């Protein structure tokens, strides 16, 4: 029988407690040690995988680029610029003012009525006050070698040319930027050969000796010519906007001639013969016009006109047309959809 050592008293109980606690602690420490070894092995394996160097790609061998791919010479630095031969020549004298443009405006412009308000100070700035008379260069619309009078952008006109731009028909201002003159002429000519029953004069003063018939020679010739010259001076724009003011006069010149075969026809006086030539001059239109107010941004207006003026009114086929002394108040509204007139005539 194996002898054992037993302790009695309080010392024996203390030994048992120490020996029992030490065993349990040793077991826990053993498992913790094994778990830490496992974790360290796992972390070392992951670190080895992360620090593995990537696959190295060998660089391509250098190649010589062609001239087309190398770019322009200016990018091949450094470079030596070429120096023109006239760099060290004597500089040309600087012009203080620019030469006036040689291009002519289209049509017949006449003399400008705009007084310049500023003078040219430098070569870089040329003040142009009259924008209406800016010239246009000669340009062949179709390059086919045609003469200059064909297929050109605008033509140089004359004062008597109404088919191109002309200062006399309101295409260019004559005073300032907004005062225009419109001159128009209308000529009416009539030649009439006719046969009309014409009574003879008393037998003692007939055109033919011994003529006793009641009706004489019916042959007649009549000529009349009316020349109407209209001059309109207005302030405003050439189109769209109504006139700020307008002054118009329209004289008429009449010339008439009558040739008959009997006496006492051209005049009651038989001594006047059988022909008559007369001329007259009269003022058919003369009035002033002024705009009183603007009624909307769409160029609706209210104006007044006083003087001898034409007026035409059509009421369901009943046309009233007259040129007489009158005072007229007129205008438009609702973007020219409505027009109104209030007029007073003096027909005395």
C-alpha positions as CSV (number, residue, x, y, z in Angstrom):
1,X,0.0,0.0,0.0
2,X,1.5,3.2,-1.0
3,X,1.8,5.7,1.8
4,X,0.2,9.1,1.4
5,X,0.8,12.3,3.2
6,X,-2.3,13.8,4.7
7,X,-2.3,17.1,6.3
8,X,-4.7,17.9,9.1
9,X,-5.9,21.2,10.2
10,X,-6.3,24.5,8.2
11,X,-3.2,23.9,6.1
12,X,-4.6,20.8,4.5
13,X,-7.7,22.7,3.2
14,X,-5.6,25.5,1.8
15,X,-3.4,23.1,-0.1
16,X,-6.4,21.4,-1.8
17,X,-7.8,24.8,-3.0
18,X,-4.4,25.9,-4.5
19,X,-3.9,22.7,-6.3
20,X,-7.4,22.7,-7.7
21,X,-7.2,26.4,-9.0
22,X,-3.8,25.8,-10.6
23,X,-5.1,22.9,-12.7
24,X,-8.0,24.8,-14.1
25,X,-5.9,27.9,-14.9
26,X,-3.3,25.7,-16.7
27,X,-6.0,24.2,-18.9
28,X,-7.3,27.7,-19.9
29,X,-3.8,28.9,-20.6
30,X,-3.1,25.9,-22.7
31,X,-6.1,26.5,-24.9
32,X,-5.4,30.2,-25.2
33,X,-1.8,29.4,-26.3
34,X,-3.0,27.0,-29.0
35,X,-5.6,29.5,-30.3
36,X,-3.0,32.3,-30.5
37,X,-0.7,30.0,-32.4
38,X,-3.5,29.3,-34.9
39,X,-4.2,33.1,-35.3
40,X,-0.6,33.9,-35.9
41,X,-0.3,31.2,-38.6
42,X,-3.3,32.6,-40.4
43,X,-2.1,36.2,-40.3
44,X,1.4,35.3,-41.5
45,X,-0.1,33.4,-44.5
46,X,-2.3,36.4,-45.5
47,X,0.7,38.8,-45.2
48,X,2.8,36.6,-47.5
49,X,0.0,36.7,-50.1
50,X,-0.3,40.5,-50.0
51,X,3.3,41.3,-50.5
52,X,3.7,39.0,-53.5
53,X,5.2,41.2,-56.2
54,X,3.0,41.7,-59.4
55,X,4.0,40.3,-62.7
56,X,6.5,42.5,-64.4
57,X,5.7,43.4,-68.1
58,X,8.9,43.9,-70.1
59,X,9.0,47.4,-71.7
60,X,8.6,47.8,-75.4
61,X,11.7,48.5,-77.3
62,X,12.0,52.2,-78.4
63,X,10.9,52.9,-82.0
64,X,11.7,55.8,-84.3
65,X,8.5,57.9,-85.1
66,X,7.9,59.0,-88.6
67,X,7.9,62.6,-89.7
68,X,4.1,62.7,-89.9
69,X,3.7,61.4,-86.3
70,X,6.4,63.6,-84.8
71,X,4.4,66.8,-85.2
72,X,5.4,70.2,-86.7
73,X,8.9,71.6,-86.4
74,X,7.7,74.2,-83.9
75,X,7.2,71.5,-81.3
76,X,10.7,70.1,-81.8
77,X,12.5,72.2,-79.2
78,X,14.9,73.9,-79.4
79,X,14.6,75.4,-82.9
80,X,16.0,78.4,-84.6
81,X,13.4,80.7,-86.2
82,X,13.9,82.1,-89.6
83,X,14.3,85.8,-89.8
84,X,12.8,87.6,-92.8
85,X,15.0,89.9,-94.7
86,X,12.9,93.0,-94.2
87,X,12.9,92.9,-90.4
88,X,15.8,95.4,-90.2
89,X,14.5,97.6,-93.0
90,X,13.4,101.2,-92.4
91,X,9.8,101.2,-91.0
92,X,7.1,102.8,-93.1
93,X,5.7,106.1,-91.8
94,X,2.5,105.5,-89.7
95,X,-0.7,107.1,-91.0
96,X,-2.5,109.2,-88.5
97,X,-5.8,108.8,-90.3
98,X,-7.3,106.1,-92.4
99,X,-8.1,106.4,-96.0
100,X,-11.8,106.9,-96.8
101,X,-13.4,103.8,-98.3
102,X,-13.5,103.9,-102.1
103,X,-16.7,101.8,-102.4
104,X,-19.7,103.7,-103.5
105,X,-23.2,103.1,-102.1
106,X,-25.9,101.7,-104.4
107,X,-28.3,103.8,-106.3
108,X,-28.3,107.6,-106.3
109,X,-27.6,108.9,-102.8
110,X,-27.0,112.6,-103.3
111,X,-25.0,114.7,-100.8
112,X,-25.1,113.7,-97.2
113,X,-27.1,115.8,-94.8
114,X,-25.4,114.6,-91.6
115,X,-22.9,116.8,-90.0
116,X,-20.0,114.8,-88.3
117,X,-20.0,115.1,-84.6
118,X,-16.5,113.6,-83.9
119,X,-13.2,113.5,-85.7
120,X,-10.9,110.5,-86.2
121,X,-8.2,110.4,-83.6
122,X,-6.3,107.1,-84.3
123,X,-5.9,104.8,-87.2
124,X,-7.8,102.0,-85.4
125,X,-11.1,103.9,-85.1
126,X,-12.9,105.5,-88.0
127,X,-16.2,107.3,-87.1
128,X,-19.0,106.8,-89.6
129,X,-21.9,109.1,-88.9
130,X,-24.0,108.5,-92.1
131,X,-24.8,104.8,-91.9
132,X,-27.3,105.2,-94.9
133,X,-24.5,105.8,-97.4
134,X,-22.1,103.0,-96.5
135,X,-20.5,101.7,-99.7
136,X,-20.7,98.2,-101.1
137,X,-17.9,96.5,-102.9
138,X,-18.4,95.3,-106.5
139,X,-19.4,91.6,-106.4
140,X,-20.2,89.3,-109.2
141,X,-23.0,87.1,-108.0
142,X,-22.4,84.4,-110.5
143,X,-18.7,84.2,-111.5
144,X,-19.3,83.8,-115.2
145,X,-17.5,86.9,-116.5
146,X,-20.6,88.9,-117.4
147,X,-20.4,92.7,-117.9
148,X,-20.7,94.8,-114.8
149,X,-24.3,95.8,-115.6
150,X,-25.5,92.1,-115.3
151,X,-25.9,90.1,-112.1
152,X,-24.5,92.7,-109.7
153,X,-25.5,93.3,-106.1
154,X,-27.1,96.7,-106.6
155,X,-26.3,99.3,-109.3
156,X,-25.1,102.8,-109.4
157,X,-28.2,104.9,-110.2
158,X,-28.9,108.3,-111.5
159,X,-31.2,111.1,-110.3
160,X,-33.7,110.3,-113.0
161,X,-33.7,106.5,-112.3
162,X,-36.8,105.4,-110.4
163,X,-36.0,101.7,-110.6
164,X,-33.0,101.7,-108.2
165,X,-32.4,103.3,-104.9
166,X,-32.8,107.1,-105.2
167,X,-32.7,109.9,-102.7
168,X,-35.5,111.6,-104.5
169,X,-37.9,108.8,-103.8
170,X,-37.2,108.5,-100.1
171,X,-34.6,105.8,-100.0
172,X,-31.9,108.1,-98.4
173,X,-32.5,110.9,-95.9
174,X,-31.8,114.4,-97.1
175,X,-31.6,116.0,-93.6
176,X,-30.1,114.1,-90.6
177,X,-31.0,110.5,-90.2
178,X,-34.9,110.6,-90.3
179,X,-36.0,113.3,-92.7
180,X,-36.8,112.1,-96.3
181,X,-38.0,113.6,-99.5
182,X,-40.3,111.7,-101.9
183,X,-40.8,113.2,-105.3
184,X,-43.2,111.6,-107.8
185,X,-44.6,112.7,-111.1
186,X,-47.7,111.4,-113.0
187,X,-48.4,112.4,-116.5
188,X,-51.8,111.9,-118.2
189,X,-52.0,112.5,-122.0
190,X,-55.0,112.1,-124.2
191,X,-55.3,112.4,-128.0
192,X,-58.8,112.2,-129.3
193,X,-60.0,112.3,-133.0
194,X,-63.8,112.5,-133.2
195,X,-66.8,113.3,-135.3
196,X,-69.5,115.2,-133.4
197,X,-72.5,117.0,-134.8
198,X,-71.4,120.6,-134.9
199,X,-73.8,123.5,-135.6
200,X,-72.7,126.3,-137.9
201,X,-72.5,129.9,-136.9
202,X,-74.8,132.5,-138.4
203,X,-74.6,132.7,-142.2
204,X,-72.8,136.0,-142.1
205,X,-69.8,134.5,-140.2
206,X,-69.5,130.9,-141.3
207,X,-66.2,129.1,-141.7
208,X,-66.9,128.4,-145.4
209,X,-68.4,131.0,-147.8
210,X,-72.0,130.4,-148.7
211,X,-72.6,127.7,-146.1
212,X,-76.3,127.4,-145.3
213,X,-76.6,123.9,-143.5
214,X,-77.5,123.8,-139.9
215,X,-74.8,121.2,-139.1
216,X,-71.4,121.8,-140.5
217,X,-68.2,119.7,-140.6
218,X,-68.2,117.3,-137.6
219,X,-64.4,116.6,-137.6
220,X,-62.6,117.6,-134.3
221,X,-59.3,116.9,-132.7
222,X,-58.7,117.3,-128.9
223,X,-55.5,117.0,-126.9
224,X,-55.1,117.2,-123.2
225,X,-52.0,116.7,-120.9
226,X,-52.0,116.8,-117.1
227,X,-48.7,116.7,-115.3
228,X,-49.0,116.1,-111.5
229,X,-45.9,116.7,-109.5
230,X,-46.1,115.5,-105.9
231,X,-43.5,116.5,-103.2
232,X,-43.7,115.0,-99.8
233,X,-41.3,115.9,-97.0
234,X,-41.7,113.6,-94.0
235,X,-39.9,112.8,-90.8
236,X,-39.8,109.2,-89.5
237,X,-38.6,105.9,-91.0
238,X,-38.7,104.6,-94.5
239,X,-41.2,101.9,-93.5
240,X,-43.3,100.4,-90.8
241,X,-43.5,103.3,-88.3
242,X,-46.0,106.1,-89.1
243,X,-44.7,109.6,-89.9
244,X,-43.9,111.9,-87.1
245,X,-44.9,114.7,-89.4
246,X,-45.4,115.3,-93.1
247,X,-45.7,118.2,-95.5
248,X,-47.1,117.5,-99.0
249,X,-47.8,119.7,-102.0
250,X,-49.0,118.4,-105.3
251,X,-49.3,121.0,-108.2
252,X,-50.9,120.1,-111.4
253,X,-50.0,121.6,-114.8
254,X,-52.6,121.3,-117.6
255,X,-52.2,121.9,-121.3
256,X,-55.1,121.4,-123.7
257,X,-55.6,122.0,-127.5
258,X,-58.8,121.9,-129.6
259,X,-59.1,122.0,-133.3
260,X,-62.5,122.1,-135.0
261,X,-63.9,123.0,-138.4
262,X,-66.6,125.5,-137.4
263,X,-66.7,128.9,-135.8
264,X,-68.1,129.8,-132.4
265,X,-67.1,126.4,-131.0
266,X,-63.8,127.1,-129.3
267,X,-65.3,130.3,-127.9
268,X,-68.6,132.2,-128.4
269,X,-66.6,134.9,-130.2
270,X,-66.4,133.9,-133.9
271,X,-63.2,136.0,-134.3
272,X,-61.3,133.5,-132.2
273,X,-61.1,131.1,-135.1
274,X,-61.4,127.3,-135.0
275,X,-58.4,126.4,-132.8
276,X,-57.7,127.0,-129.1
277,X,-54.6,126.3,-127.0
278,X,-54.7,127.0,-123.2
279,X,-52.6,126.1,-120.2
280,X,-53.4,126.1,-116.4
281,X,-51.7,125.4,-113.2
282,X,-53.4,124.5,-109.9
283,X,-52.6,123.1,-106.5
284,X,-54.5,119.9,-106.1
285,X,-53.0,118.7,-102.7
286,X,-51.5,120.8,-99.9
287,X,-51.7,119.7,-96.3
288,X,-49.7,119.1,-93.1
289,X,-49.8,116.0,-91.0
290,X,-48.7,115.4,-87.4
291,X,-48.8,112.3,-85.2
292,X,-50.5,113.0,-81.9
293,X,-50.0,109.8,-80.0
294,X,-48.8,106.2,-80.1
295,X,-51.7,103.9,-79.1
296,X,-49.7,100.6,-78.8
297,X,-46.3,99.0,-79.3
298,X,-47.6,97.6,-82.6
299,X,-47.3,101.0,-84.3
300,X,-51.0,101.9,-83.7
301,X,-51.2,105.7,-83.9
302,X,-53.4,108.8,-83.8
303,X,-52.7,111.5,-86.3
304,X,-54.3,114.7,-87.7
305,X,-54.1,116.1,-91.2
306,X,-55.3,119.5,-92.3
307,X,-55.4,121.0,-95.8
308,X,-56.5,120.0,-99.3
309,X,-56.2,116.2,-99.2
310,X,-57.5,113.1,-101.0
311,X,-60.0,110.9,-99.2
312,X,-61.5,107.6,-100.4
313,X,-64.3,105.8,-98.5
314,X,-65.9,102.5,-99.6
315,X,-69.2,101.6,-97.8
316,X,-70.5,98.4,-99.3
317,X,-69.8,99.5,-102.8
318,X,-70.7,103.1,-102.4
319,X,-67.4,104.7,-103.1
320,X,-66.7,108.3,-102.1
321,X,-63.5,109.8,-103.6
322,X,-62.8,113.4,-103.3
323,X,-59.9,115.9,-103.0
324,X,-60.9,118.9,-101.1
325,X,-60.2,121.1,-98.1
326,X,-60.7,119.2,-94.9
327,X,-59.5,118.4,-91.4
328,X,-59.1,114.7,-90.8
329,X,-58.5,112.8,-87.5
330,X,-57.4,109.2,-88.2
331,X,-55.5,106.3,-86.9
332,X,-55.4,102.5,-86.2
333,X,-55.9,100.3,-83.2
334,X,-55.5,96.6,-82.2
335,X,-52.4,96.1,-84.4
336,X,-54.0,97.8,-87.4
337,X,-57.1,95.5,-87.3
338,X,-59.3,98.6,-86.8
339,X,-59.0,101.9,-88.7
340,X,-61.0,105.0,-87.9
341,X,-61.5,108.3,-89.6
342,X,-63.2,111.5,-88.5
343,X,-63.2,114.1,-91.2
344,X,-64.8,117.5,-91.9
345,X,-64.9,118.9,-95.5
346,X,-65.2,122.5,-96.6
347,X,-66.8,122.4,-100.0
348,X,-67.7,126.1,-100.3
